[in-house]
Amino acid sequence: MELLHSGKVRDVYADGDDLILVASDRVSVYDVVLPTPIPDKGALLTQLSLWWFEQLADIVPNHIVSATDVPAEWAGRAIRVQRLKMVQVECIARGYLAGLGLKEYQATAAISGVALPAGLIEADKLPEPVFTPTTKAPVGEHDEFIGFDEVVDQVGKDTAETLRDLTLKVYRRGAELAAERGIIIADTKLEFGHAPDGTLVLADEVLTPDSSRFWPADSWQPGRAQDSFDKQFVRDWAADPKLGWDKTSPGPEIPPEIVEATRARYVEAYERLTGRRW
């Protein structure tokens, strides 16, 4: 097999007509891959994505060819997928105000050109989920918010509208299922690609702790940073001024206690959502 691409978390190999997508235990924050892995993270992301692809199959087709027909050394963390022509837009749905969306709102009263009500505070629930696309930056560079019109310019009106509609449908289904299990999905990032026949297909990972913000519903309280089941825990550690990191590469080593606490959050998210033991 030929290594085609090594991303922040995933490595992509060519295998005949298919691709093999391998999720590593790497963790990235602020667009920098940190030197310390989180044990089991790649397998957790892969297995949770597979579960979600099943839950979403009636909304949008996905790129899965096989979850088992992969090299033995990557069993559990790799999937065989269809080759797609990837859309060069990060498709983000937000149901709550957090992260870069919060900063953009505070600066402009809007996100990706979508005007929001005045007076919102951190972690507020939005009146309805919004589509807030960004550029898809290379490793080490930052994604930038773009307006819907810019998506139209890039991919055409019909495809842009389909991307927006599918992103919001996936988010709403995910948020509904997660809410039944005590988890708020504050936002999520999706990736789509075109199959050879032109169909838009959901790709990469979906509704994982790496691509979404997961908050425990029973402790949600607007006006502050939220408890989380995602890599926000690592982000917060990395952003602590006492650490003295300027958010540029190379990143700092993650202490063992932060590694273990992060892994525990990924495991809890998986178990709560799927109902399965890890």
LOBA-700388 format. One record per residue (C-alpha): x, z, y; residue in three letters. Coordinates in Angstrom, 2 decimals, decimal comma. Example, Ala and Ser with C-alpha at 12.3 -4.5 7.8 and 13.67 -1.06 7.14 Angstrom:
% LOBA-700388
<loro <12,30 7,80 -4,50> Ala> <loro <13,67 7,14 -1,06> Ser> 
This chain:
% LOBA-700388
<loro <0,00 0,00 0,00> Met> <loro <1,08 -0,69 3,54> Glu> <loro <0,92 1,96 6,26> Leu> <loro <-0,94 0,27 9,12> Leu> <loro <-1,38 3,15 11,54> His> <loro <-0,50 6,82 11,85> Ser> <loro <-2,81 8,56 14,32> Gly> <loro <-3,12 12,08 15,62> Lys> <loro <-4,72 13,26 12,39> Val> <loro <-5,28 10,25 10,09> Arg> <loro <-3,01 7,73 8,41> Asp> <loro <-4,45 4,31 7,57> Val> <loro <-3,17 2,23 4,65> Tyr> <loro <-4,08 -1,30 3,60> Ala> <loro <-5,09 -1,66 -0,05> Asp> <loro <-6,32 -5,15 -0,84> Gly> <loro <-9,51 -5,87 1,07> Asp> <loro <-10,05 -2,16 1,78> Asp> <loro <-8,39 0,54 3,82> Leu> <loro <-7,41 4,00 2,63> Ile> <loro <-8,03 6,63 5,31> Leu> <loro <-5,99 9,79 4,72> Val> <loro <-6,80 12,92 6,74> Ala> <loro <-3,70 15,06 7,24> Ser> <loro <-3,50 18,75 8,09> Asp> <loro <-2,13 17,89 11,54> Arg> <loro <-3,90 19,31 14,57> Val> <loro <-3,86 17,81 18,06> Ser> <loro <-4,82 19,45 21,34> Val> <loro <-4,68 17,91 24,81> Tyr> <loro <-3,72 14,63 23,10> Asp> <loro <-0,54 16,17 21,66> Val> <loro <0,00 16,64 17,91> Val> <loro <1,28 20,17 17,33> Leu> <loro <4,13 20,72 14,85> Pro> <loro <2,28 23,26 12,68> Thr> <loro <-0,32 22,07 10,13> Pro> <loro <-3,61 23,85 9,35> Ile> <loro <-3,82 24,16 5,52> Pro> <loro <-6,79 22,33 3,93> Asp> <loro <-7,85 20,88 7,27> Lys> <loro <-7,63 17,25 6,15> Gly> <loro <-9,67 17,88 3,01> Ala> <loro <-12,25 19,93 4,93> Leu> <loro <-12,71 17,16 7,50> Leu> <loro <-13,00 14,51 4,79> Thr> <loro <-15,53 16,40 2,68> Gln> <loro <-17,65 17,38 5,68> Leu> <loro <-17,65 13,78 6,95> Ser> <loro <-18,80 12,56 3,53> Leu> <loro <-21,67 15,06 3,60> Trp> <loro <-22,70 13,92 7,07> Trp> <loro <-22,50 10,22 6,18> Phe> <loro <-25,12 10,96 3,51> Glu> <loro <-27,37 12,74 6,01> Gln> <loro <-27,12 9,85 8,47> Leu> <loro <-27,39 6,89 6,09> Ala> <loro <-30,94 6,06 7,19> Asp> <loro <-29,85 5,85 10,85> Ile> <loro <-26,67 3,79 10,66> Val> <loro <-24,54 2,20 7,91> Pro> <loro <-21,09 3,68 7,38> Asn> <loro <-17,73 2,38 6,23> His> <loro <-17,43 4,32 2,94> Ile> <loro <-16,51 2,24 -0,11> Val> <loro <-15,50 5,14 -2,38> Ser> <loro <-14,71 8,84 -2,06> Ala> <loro <-12,89 8,91 -5,40> Thr> <loro <-11,10 5,58 -5,82> Asp> <loro <-8,00 6,73 -3,94> Val> <loro <-4,42 7,60 -4,95> Pro> <loro <-4,35 10,88 -6,89> Ala> <loro <-1,98 12,61 -4,48> Glu> <loro <-4,57 12,25 -1,72> Trp> <loro <-7,62 13,22 -3,76> Ala> <loro <-10,11 15,15 -1,65> Gly> <loro <-8,55 14,20 1,66> Arg> <loro <-8,72 10,40 1,46> Ala> <loro <-11,50 7,84 1,37> Ile> <loro <-11,59 4,14 0,61> Arg> <loro <-13,31 2,33 3,46> Val> <loro <-14,37 -1,10 4,61> Gln> <loro <-12,18 -3,01 7,06> Arg> <loro <-13,88 -3,20 10,44> Leu> <loro <-13,13 -4,62 13,84> Lys> <loro <-13,14 -1,33 15,73> Met> <loro <-14,93 -0,99 19,07> Val> <loro <-12,38 0,16 21,65> Gln> <loro <-14,68 2,78 23,16> Val> <loro <-14,98 6,46 22,27> Glu> <loro <-18,73 7,04 21,93> Cys> <loro <-19,49 10,60 23,03> Ile> <loro <-22,84 12,39 23,08> Ala> <loro <-23,20 15,65 24,98> Arg> <loro <-26,05 18,10 24,66> Gly> <loro <-24,30 20,97 26,44> Tyr> <loro <-21,87 21,21 29,33> Leu> <loro <-18,34 21,97 28,16> Ala> <loro <-14,73 20,81 28,19> Gly> <loro <-13,86 17,70 30,15> Leu> <loro <-17,57 17,05 30,66> Gly> <loro <-17,85 20,32 32,57> Leu> <loro <-14,83 19,44 34,74> Lys> <loro <-16,22 15,99 35,47> Glu> <loro <-19,62 17,45 36,36> Tyr> <loro <-18,05 20,03 38,67> Gln> <loro <-16,16 17,27 40,46> Ala> <loro <-18,87 14,60 40,67> Thr> <loro <-22,24 16,11 39,59> Ala> <loro <-22,22 13,44 36,88> Ala> <loro <-20,46 12,46 33,65> Ile> <loro <-19,61 8,81 32,98> Ser> <loro <-21,87 7,94 35,89> Gly> <loro <-24,85 9,83 34,42> Val> <loro <-26,19 12,10 37,17> Ala> <loro <-27,05 15,62 36,04> Leu> <loro <-29,14 18,36 37,69> Pro> <loro <-27,45 20,52 40,31> Ala> <loro <-26,47 24,10 39,57> Gly> <loro <-25,52 23,78 35,90> Leu> <loro <-22,91 26,20 34,59> Ile> <loro <-20,51 26,19 31,65> Glu> <loro <-22,24 25,87 28,25> Ala> <loro <-25,65 25,13 29,77> Asp> <loro <-27,94 23,01 27,63> Lys> <loro <-28,58 19,66 29,26> Leu> <loro <-32,17 18,50 29,84> Pro> <loro <-31,55 15,86 27,16> Glu> <loro <-28,43 14,57 25,38> Pro> <loro <-26,41 12,05 27,36> Val> <loro <-24,06 9,21 26,36> Phe> <loro <-20,71 9,71 28,08> Thr> <loro <-18,22 7,12 26,76> Pro> <loro <-14,49 7,18 27,36> Thr> <loro <-11,56 4,86 26,90> Thr> <loro <-9,71 5,03 23,59> Lys> <loro <-6,18 6,00 24,62> Ala> <loro <-3,05 5,70 22,45> Pro> <loro <-1,46 8,85 21,00> Val> <loro <0,03 10,92 23,82> Gly> <loro <-2,20 9,45 26,53> Glu> <loro <-5,51 10,76 27,82> His> <loro <-8,96 9,23 27,37> Asp> <loro <-10,77 8,52 30,63> Glu> <loro <-14,51 8,58 31,33> Phe> <loro <-16,08 5,17 31,82> Ile> <loro <-19,57 4,24 32,94> Gly> <loro <-22,12 2,42 30,82> Phe> <loro <-21,61 -0,69 32,93> Asp> <loro <-17,95 -0,71 31,94> Glu> <loro <-18,94 -0,56 28,28> Val> <loro <-21,23 -3,54 28,90> Val> <loro <-18,33 -5,41 30,51> Asp> <loro <-16,16 -4,67 27,48> Gln> <loro <-18,53 -5,33 24,57> Val> <loro <-21,63 -6,99 26,01> Gly> <loro <-25,07 -5,63 26,91> Lys> <loro <-26,63 -5,71 23,44> Asp> <loro <-23,71 -4,01 21,72> Thr> <loro <-23,39 -1,43 24,51> Ala> <loro <-27,07 -0,51 24,21> Glu> <loro <-26,80 -0,28 20,42> Thr> <loro <-23,72 1,96 20,70> Leu> <loro <-25,54 4,24 23,12> Arg> <loro <-28,70 4,39 21,00> Asp> <loro <-26,87 5,03 17,73> Leu> <loro <-24,61 7,67 19,28> Thr> <loro <-27,58 9,61 20,60> Leu> <loro <-29,54 9,23 17,34> Lys> <loro <-26,60 10,52 15,29> Val> <loro <-26,11 13,42 17,70> Tyr> <loro <-29,78 14,39 17,66> Arg> <loro <-29,95 14,30 13,84> Arg> <loro <-26,73 16,28 13,58> Gly> <loro <-27,79 18,84 16,17> Ala> <loro <-31,15 19,31 14,45> Glu> <loro <-29,62 19,88 11,00> Leu> <loro <-26,91 22,15 12,39> Ala> <loro <-29,44 24,23 14,34> Ala> <loro <-31,24 25,01 11,09> Glu> <loro <-27,94 26,48 9,88> Arg> <loro <-27,20 28,55 12,98> Gly> <loro <-24,75 26,15 14,62> Ile> <loro <-25,02 24,47 18,01> Ile> <loro <-23,32 21,09 18,22> Ile> <loro <-22,46 21,00 21,90> Ala> <loro <-21,01 17,48 21,85> Asp> <loro <-19,50 14,97 19,47> Thr> <loro <-17,30 11,89 19,49> Lys> <loro <-18,10 8,90 17,27> Leu> <loro <-16,31 5,67 16,45> Glu> <loro <-17,92 2,39 15,48> Phe> <loro <-16,69 -0,94 14,21> Gly> <loro <-18,10 -4,36 13,42> His> <loro <-18,42 -5,46 9,80> Ala> <loro <-17,64 -9,12 9,06> Pro> <loro <-21,35 -9,95 9,42> Asp> <loro <-21,42 -8,36 12,89> Gly> <loro <-23,26 -5,17 11,88> Thr> <loro <-22,23 -2,05 13,81> Leu> <loro <-20,93 0,50 11,31> Val> <loro <-20,17 4,21 11,77> Leu> <loro <-16,50 4,83 10,98> Ala> <loro <-13,65 7,35 11,01> Asp> <loro <-14,95 10,94 10,82> Glu> <loro <-18,35 12,23 11,84> Val> <loro <-19,61 15,57 13,17> Leu> <loro <-16,52 17,54 12,16> Thr> <loro <-14,78 20,46 13,90> Pro> <loro <-12,17 17,96 15,12> Asp> <loro <-14,64 15,53 16,68> Ser> <loro <-17,29 18,02 17,88> Ser> <loro <-17,79 21,39 19,48> Arg> <loro <-19,52 23,78 17,06> Phe> <loro <-20,80 27,06 18,51> Trp> <loro <-22,52 29,91 16,65> Pro> <loro <-26,08 29,88 17,95> Ala> <loro <-26,49 33,65 17,79> Asp> <loro <-23,75 34,26 20,37> Ser> <loro <-24,40 31,32 22,71> Trp> <loro <-24,44 32,47 26,32> Gln> <loro <-24,07 30,06 29,24> Pro> <loro <-21,61 30,95 31,95> Gly> <loro <-18,57 31,56 29,77> Arg> <loro <-16,40 30,00 27,10> Ala> <loro <-18,18 30,11 23,73> Gln> <loro <-17,14 31,36 20,33> Asp> <loro <-16,51 28,31 18,17> Ser> <loro <-16,05 26,91 14,67> Phe> <loro <-13,73 24,16 15,82> Asp> <loro <-10,25 23,53 17,17> Lys> <loro <-11,23 25,00 20,54> Gln> <loro <-9,62 28,18 19,19> Phe> <loro <-6,28 26,34 19,07> Val> <loro <-6,92 24,73 22,48> Arg> <loro <-7,51 28,16 24,03> Asp> <loro <-4,34 29,54 22,48> Trp> <loro <-2,33 26,53 23,65> Ala> <loro <-3,73 26,77 27,19> Ala> <loro <-2,83 30,46 27,63> Asp> <loro <-0,50 30,65 30,66> Pro> <loro <1,58 33,26 28,83> Lys> <loro <2,57 30,56 26,34> Leu> <loro <4,01 28,49 29,16> Gly> <loro <3,25 25,09 27,63> Trp> <loro <2,65 22,23 30,08> Asp> <loro <0,45 20,24 27,63> Lys> <loro <3,03 17,52 27,16> Thr> <loro <4,90 16,60 23,97> Ser> <loro <6,48 18,29 22,11> Pro> <loro <3,85 20,94 21,48> Gly> <loro <4,57 24,54 20,52> Pro> <loro <4,62 25,95 16,98> Glu> <loro <1,33 27,68 16,09> Ile> <loro <1,72 31,34 15,02> Pro> <loro <0,55 32,23 11,47> Pro> <loro <-2,36 34,35 12,68> Glu> <loro <-3,70 31,46 14,80> Ile> <loro <-3,28 29,07 11,85> Val> <loro <-5,25 31,35 9,52> Glu> <loro <-7,99 32,06 12,05> Ala> <loro <-8,37 28,32 12,74> Thr> <loro <-8,57 27,49 9,03> Arg> <loro <-11,23 30,19 8,59> Ala> <loro <-13,34 28,57 11,31> Arg> <loro <-13,13 25,14 9,65> Tyr> <loro <-14,11 26,66 6,30> Val> <loro <-17,06 28,53 7,80> Glu> <loro <-18,32 25,39 9,54> Ala> <loro <-18,12 23,46 6,26> Tyr> <loro <-19,87 26,16 4,24> Glu> <loro <-22,62 26,79 6,78> Arg> <loro <-23,44 23,12 7,25> Leu> <loro <-23,25 21,91 3,65> Thr> <loro <-24,38 25,08 1,86> Gly> <loro <-21,40 24,63 -0,48> Arg> <loro <-18,53 27,02 -1,19> Arg> <loro <-15,08 25,79 -0,23> Trp> 
